[in-house]
Amino acid sequence: MADFAPKLKKVLREAGCYFVRQGKGAHEIWYSPITKRFFVVDSKIRSRHTANAILKQAGLPKQF
């Protein structure tokens, strides 16, 4: 299975989103200046649907 997390984090950084703090377990809290909201990114994302849902929360179009 593929791990979408590294590519997803790169896309988020390029869009201006940034890491805020470590969450519980393997989760990270990120902030999107586009939507002005915080959202959770898991360290291992195995589903493209989950990766696209995170992009949606960040205010970005689907890419996976």
N, CA, C and O atoms as CSV, one atom per row, in Angstrom:
chain,resi,resn,atom,element,x,y,z
A,1,MET,N,N,0.828,-1.193,0.000
A,1,MET,CA,C,0.000,0.000,0.000
A,1,MET,C,C,0.872,1.256,0.000
A,1,MET,O,O,1.958,1.283,0.579
A,2,ALA,N,N,0.380,2.257,-0.643
A,2,ALA,CA,C,1.109,3.520,-0.728
A,2,ALA,C,C,0.883,4.354,0.532
A,2,ALA,O,O,-0.143,4.242,1.203
A,3,ASP,N,N,1.865,5.184,0.828
A,3,ASP,CA,C,1.731,6.127,1.935
A,3,ASP,C,C,1.667,7.524,1.318
A,3,ASP,O,O,2.650,8.006,0.756
A,4,PHE,N,N,0.513,8.163,1.426
A,4,PHE,CA,C,0.292,9.465,0.810
A,4,PHE,C,C,0.795,10.631,1.670
A,4,PHE,O,O,0.837,11.762,1.187
A,5,ALA,N,N,1.174,10.388,2.916
A,5,ALA,CA,C,1.530,11.461,3.846
A,5,ALA,C,C,2.684,12.350,3.366
A,5,ALA,O,O,2.536,13.571,3.413
A,6,PRO,N,N,3.818,11.815,2.909
A,6,PRO,CA,C,4.917,12.703,2.501
A,6,PRO,C,C,4.528,13.636,1.352
A,6,PRO,O,O,4.832,14.828,1.387
A,7,LYS,N,N,3.861,13.094,0.340
A,7,LYS,CA,C,3.457,13.917,-0.805
A,7,LYS,C,C,2.390,14.931,-0.383
A,7,LYS,O,O,2.410,16.079,-0.827
A,8,LEU,N,N,1.467,14.507,0.468
A,8,LEU,CA,C,0.420,15.404,0.957
A,8,LEU,C,C,1.021,16.569,1.732
A,8,LEU,O,O,0.622,17.717,1.531
A,9,LYS,N,N,1.968,16.288,2.609
A,9,LYS,CA,C,2.602,17.348,3.401
A,9,LYS,C,C,3.356,18.330,2.503
A,9,LYS,O,O,3.371,19.531,2.773
A,10,LYS,N,N,3.977,17.825,1.441
A,10,LYS,CA,C,4.676,18.698,0.494
A,10,LYS,C,C,3.677,19.634,-0.198
A,10,LYS,O,O,3.937,20.829,-0.335
A,11,VAL,N,N,2.544,19.094,-0.628
A,11,VAL,CA,C,1.508,19.903,-1.282
A,11,VAL,C,C,0.980,20.962,-0.313
A,11,VAL,O,O,0.773,22.113,-0.700
A,12,LEU,N,N,0.766,20.575,0.935
A,12,LEU,CA,C,0.267,21.517,1.934
A,12,LEU,C,C,1.257,22.654,2.165
A,12,LEU,O,O,0.863,23.819,2.215
A,13,ARG,N,N,2.545,22.320,2.306
A,13,ARG,CA,C,3.573,23.355,2.521
A,13,ARG,C,C,3.653,24.322,1.341
A,13,ARG,O,O,3.783,25.531,1.531
A,14,GLU,N,N,3.574,23.783,0.121
A,14,GLU,CA,C,3.633,24.622,-1.073
A,14,GLU,C,C,2.443,25.579,-1.149
A,14,GLU,O,O,2.545,26.649,-1.748
A,15,ALA,N,N,1.317,25.199,-0.544
A,15,ALA,CA,C,0.108,26.036,-0.553
A,15,ALA,C,C,0.104,27.042,0.599
A,15,ALA,O,O,-0.810,27.860,0.707
A,16,GLY,N,N,1.128,26.983,1.461
A,16,GLY,CA,C,1.218,27.940,2.557
A,16,GLY,C,C,0.738,27.412,3.893
A,16,GLY,O,O,0.790,28.127,4.893
A,17,CYS,N,N,0.275,26.182,3.929
A,17,CYS,CA,C,-0.142,25.573,5.194
A,17,CYS,C,C,1.104,25.222,5.995
A,17,CYS,O,O,2.174,25.003,5.426
A,18,TYR,N,N,0.966,25.171,7.305
A,18,TYR,CA,C,2.132,24.865,8.121
A,18,TYR,C,C,1.779,24.035,9.354
A,18,TYR,O,O,0.658,24.064,9.862
A,19,PHE,N,N,2.797,23.292,9.810
A,19,PHE,CA,C,2.698,22.449,10.999
A,19,PHE,C,C,2.634,23.339,12.232
A,19,PHE,O,O,3.430,24.267,12.374
A,20,VAL,N,N,1.679,23.056,13.130
A,20,VAL,CA,C,1.520,23.841,14.350
A,20,VAL,C,C,2.098,23.101,15.545
A,20,VAL,O,O,2.942,23.631,16.269
A,21,ARG,N,N,1.630,21.855,15.746
A,21,ARG,CA,C,2.091,21.079,16.896
A,21,ARG,C,C,1.775,19.605,16.687
A,21,ARG,O,O,1.016,19.231,15.793
A,22,GLN,N,N,2.374,18.786,17.530
A,22,GLN,CA,C,2.099,17.362,17.528
A,22,GLN,C,C,0.785,17.121,18.253
A,22,GLN,O,O,0.540,17.716,19.302
A,23,GLY,N,N,-0.056,16.263,17.711
A,23,GLY,CA,C,-1.315,15.911,18.353
A,23,GLY,C,C,-1.148,14.608,19.109
A,23,GLY,O,O,-0.032,14.212,19.445
A,24,LYS,N,N,-2.262,13.943,19.374
A,24,LYS,CA,C,-2.200,12.659,20.081
A,24,LYS,C,C,-1.725,11.559,19.147
A,24,LYS,O,O,-2.134,11.501,17.987
A,25,GLY,N,N,-0.878,10.705,19.642
A,25,GLY,CA,C,-0.389,9.581,18.861
A,25,GLY,C,C,0.413,10.026,17.657
A,25,GLY,O,O,1.371,10.790,17.782
A,26,ALA,N,N,0.014,9.541,16.482
A,26,ALA,CA,C,0.750,9.832,15.257
A,26,ALA,C,C,0.105,10.962,14.455
A,26,ALA,O,O,0.313,11.058,13.245
A,27,HIS,N,N,-0.666,11.807,15.113
A,27,HIS,CA,C,-1.354,12.893,14.427
A,27,HIS,C,C,-0.635,14.225,14.609
A,27,HIS,O,O,-0.009,14.477,15.639
A,28,GLU,N,N,-0.738,15.064,13.593
A,28,GLU,CA,C,-0.153,16.403,13.635
A,28,GLU,C,C,-1.266,17.418,13.401
A,28,GLU,O,O,-2.210,17.155,12.656
A,29,ILE,N,N,-1.150,18.576,14.040
A,29,ILE,CA,C,-2.102,19.653,13.847
A,29,ILE,C,C,-1.460,20.662,12.889
A,29,ILE,O,O,-0.355,21.148,13.132
A,30,TRP,N,N,-2.160,20.964,11.809
A,30,TRP,CA,C,-1.702,21.910,10.802
A,30,TRP,C,C,-2.675,23.074,10.722
A,30,TRP,O,O,-3.814,22.973,11.178
A,31,TYR,N,N,-2.219,24.193,10.134
A,31,TYR,CA,C,-3.062,25.368,9.958
A,31,TYR,C,C,-3.076,25.764,8.487
A,31,TYR,O,O,-2.041,25.746,7.820
A,32,SER,N,N,-4.264,26.124,7.985
A,32,SER,CA,C,-4.402,26.579,6.608
A,32,SER,C,C,-4.743,28.063,6.584
A,32,SER,O,O,-5.783,28.458,7.112
A,33,PRO,N,N,-3.888,28.898,5.981
A,33,PRO,CA,C,-4.210,30.319,5.851
A,33,PRO,C,C,-5.333,30.568,4.837
A,33,PRO,O,O,-5.928,31.646,4.817
A,34,ILE,N,N,-5.615,29.577,4.006
A,34,ILE,CA,C,-6.682,29.702,3.005
A,34,ILE,C,C,-8.050,29.664,3.689
A,34,ILE,O,O,-8.898,30.523,3.446
A,35,THR,N,N,-8.255,28.660,4.545
A,35,THR,CA,C,-9.537,28.520,5.242
A,35,THR,C,C,-9.496,29.120,6.640
A,35,THR,O,O,-10.529,29.247,7.296
A,36,LYS,N,N,-8.295,29.491,7.097
A,36,LYS,CA,C,-8.086,30.017,8.459
A,36,LYS,C,C,-8.586,29.030,9.525
A,36,LYS,O,O,-9.211,29.417,10.513
A,37,ARG,N,N,-8.289,27.749,9.292
A,37,ARG,CA,C,-8.710,26.701,10.215
A,37,ARG,C,C,-7.562,25.733,10.475
A,37,ARG,O,O,-6.621,25.617,9.689
A,38,PHE,N,N,-7.675,25.042,11.606
A,38,PHE,CA,C,-6.738,23.983,11.952
A,38,PHE,C,C,-7.320,22.662,11.460
A,38,PHE,O,O,-8.539,22.499,11.398
A,39,PHE,N,N,-6.444,21.718,11.112
A,39,PHE,CA,C,-6.885,20.398,10.685
A,39,PHE,C,C,-5.829,19.364,11.061
A,39,PHE,O,O,-4.673,19.701,11.316
A,40,VAL,N,N,-6.244,18.111,11.091
A,40,VAL,CA,C,-5.383,17.014,11.540
A,40,VAL,C,C,-4.817,16.265,10.341
A,40,VAL,O,O,-5.531,15.975,9.380
A,41,VAL,N,N,-3.523,15.955,10.411
A,41,VAL,CA,C,-2.864,15.136,9.398
A,41,VAL,C,C,-2.221,13.952,10.110
A,41,VAL,O,O,-1.432,14.135,11.037
A,42,ASP,N,N,-2.555,12.745,9.680
A,42,ASP,CA,C,-1.986,11.533,10.259
A,42,ASP,C,C,-0.606,11.300,9.646
A,42,ASP,O,O,-0.347,11.728,8.522
A,43,SER,N,N,0.272,10.631,10.371
A,43,SER,CA,C,1.626,10.393,9.860
A,43,SER,C,C,1.652,9.311,8.782
A,43,SER,O,O,2.576,9.273,7.969
A,44,LYS,N,N,0.655,8.436,8.767
A,44,LYS,CA,C,0.553,7.402,7.731
A,44,LYS,C,C,-0.839,7.489,7.125
A,44,LYS,O,O,-1.833,7.199,7.791
A,45,ILE,N,N,-0.905,7.886,5.868
A,45,ILE,CA,C,-2.189,7.981,5.170
A,45,ILE,C,C,-2.161,6.967,4.041
A,45,ILE,O,O,-1.418,7.130,3.073
A,46,ARG,N,N,-2.953,5.939,4.158
A,46,ARG,CA,C,-2.930,4.857,3.179
A,46,ARG,C,C,-4.056,4.954,2.152
A,46,ARG,O,O,-4.055,4.215,1.168
A,47,SER,N,N,-5.009,5.847,2.365
A,47,SER,CA,C,-6.144,5.974,1.468
A,47,SER,C,C,-6.099,7.305,0.735
A,47,SER,O,O,-5.881,8.350,1.349
A,48,ARG,N,N,-6.305,7.269,-0.570
A,48,ARG,CA,C,-6.331,8.514,-1.335
A,48,ARG,C,C,-7.543,9.348,-0.962
A,48,ARG,O,O,-7.517,10.573,-1.077
A,49,HIS,N,N,-8.608,8.690,-0.516
A,49,HIS,CA,C,-9.813,9.400,-0.086
A,49,HIS,C,C,-9.522,10.244,1.160
A,49,HIS,O,O,-9.993,11.376,1.274
A,50,THR,N,N,-8.760,9.696,2.071
A,50,THR,CA,C,-8.374,10.439,3.278
A,50,THR,C,C,-7.475,11.615,2.903
A,50,THR,O,O,-7.636,12.716,3.430
A,51,ALA,N,N,-6.531,11.383,1.994
A,51,ALA,CA,C,-5.635,12.454,1.557
A,51,ALA,C,C,-6.423,13.587,0.905
A,51,ALA,O,O,-6.156,14.760,1.167
A,52,ASN,N,N,-7.389,13.244,0.063
A,52,ASN,CA,C,-8.210,14.265,-0.589
A,52,ASN,C,C,-9.104,14.989,0.409
A,52,ASN,O,O,-9.361,16.182,0.245
A,53,ALA,N,N,-9.578,14.300,1.431
A,53,ALA,CA,C,-10.401,14.933,2.467
A,53,ALA,C,C,-9.581,15.963,3.246
A,53,ALA,O,O,-10.095,17.021,3.610
A,54,ILE,N,N,-8.327,15.659,3.498
A,54,ILE,CA,C,-7.450,16.601,4.196
A,54,ILE,C,C,-7.207,17.826,3.318
A,54,ILE,O,O,-7.210,18.955,3.808
A,55,LEU,N,N,-6.996,17.602,2.020
A,55,LEU,CA,C,-6.826,18.733,1.099
A,55,LEU,C,C,-8.077,19.614,1.091
A,55,LEU,O,O,-7.976,20.839,1.035
A,56,LYS,N,N,-9.242,18.996,1.147
A,56,LYS,CA,C,-10.499,19.745,1.173
A,56,LYS,C,C,-10.595,20.612,2.435
A,56,LYS,O,O,-11.028,21.762,2.372
A,57,GLN,N,N,-10.192,20.055,3.573
A,57,GLN,CA,C,-10.196,20.808,4.818
A,57,GLN,C,C,-9.240,22.001,4.748
A,57,GLN,O,O,-9.476,23.034,5.375
A,58,ALA,N,N,-8.162,21.846,3.981
A,58,ALA,CA,C,-7.173,22.913,3.834
A,58,ALA,C,C,-7.578,23.928,2.758
A,58,ALA,O,O,-6.907,24.944,2.579
A,59,GLY,N,N,-8.676,23.652,2.044
A,59,GLY,CA,C,-9.144,24.570,1.012
A,59,GLY,C,C,-8.472,24.380,-0.326
A,59,GLY,O,O,-8.426,25.303,-1.139
A,60,LEU,N,N,-7.948,23.183,-0.563
A,60,LEU,CA,C,-7.234,22.883,-1.805
A,60,LEU,C,C,-8.017,21.867,-2.635
A,60,LEU,O,O,-8.809,21.106,-2.080
A,61,PRO,N,N,-7.810,21.841,-3.959
A,61,PRO,CA,C,-8.515,20.857,-4.806
A,61,PRO,C,C,-7.933,19.456,-4.643
A,61,PRO,O,O,-6.802,19.287,-4.187
A,62,LYS,N,N,-8.723,18.459,-5.023
A,62,LYS,CA,C,-8.269,17.070,-4.972
A,62,LYS,C,C,-7.053,16.874,-5.878
A,62,LYS,O,O,-6.981,17.440,-6.969
A,63,GLN,N,N,-6.105,16.068,-5.413
A,63,GLN,CA,C,-4.920,15.789,-6.223
A,63,GLN,C,C,-4.562,14.315,-6.260
A,63,GLN,O,O,-3.676,13.923,-7.019
A,64,PHE,N,N,-5.221,13.489,-5.465
A,64,PHE,CA,C,-4.866,12.064,-5.395
A,64,PHE,C,C,-5.980,11.194,-5.940
A,64,PHE,O,O,-5.854,9.969,-5.959
